[in-house]
Amino acid sequence: MEPVRMVLCVLSVLISLVSDRLVVLASFSQAMDSDFTFSLPAGRKECFYQTMKKEASLEIEYQVLDGAGLDVDFFIFSPSGQLLFSDHRKSDGVHTVETLEDGDYMFCFDNTFSSVSEKLVFFELILDNMDTEEDPDNWKEHITGIDTLDMKLEDIMDTINNVKSRLGKSVQIQTLLRAFEARDRNLQESNFDRVNFWSVVNLFVMMVVSAVQVYLVRSLFEDKRKIRT
């Protein structure tokens, strides 16, 4: 039993060391993402601001989920007011901004060209490389006494970052698929209402035409001559 206890002690020490290091490794290559859905009234323009650091990455993807035409104007401006990207009358789009200056980046959705239709807009923001002030090699200072374990922490870090990146991409794809599904459902419901409306109109017209035809046919066989007595 004594060798078994020795093995269990060694394993417990290894697990505690690796768990402490994985907490440090999990903090690398952090990417933040968020998504929003809002209503854009007719004739209105809505702008949003995102604070970014220099040499970071900002990716934005948008879709028009509901509204006549399923289109909107889109603009991205730098903190200095320079126009970076612009889309005109599009239903969706993807843009990536490599930030060259610190400050608030502004992106706007413009529906001023429509005077009647309200738009339902979905957009997603993905922020990467926001912690540029930290040295990515600082984690090595926290690793002590690990050489005897014959472990490659760099490989572990690469694996964790790879898994995190793939999971983040999966979440992003699922969010976009839900947005596509919402847009298609709104379009189908709109088409369903249109089909029902025009079906009722056609039925009413057919009934009126049938009544007029019956009246005209009956009037052809009526004897309108007056009988004198």
Disulfide bonds with the S-S distance in Angstrom:
Cys47-Cys108 2.05
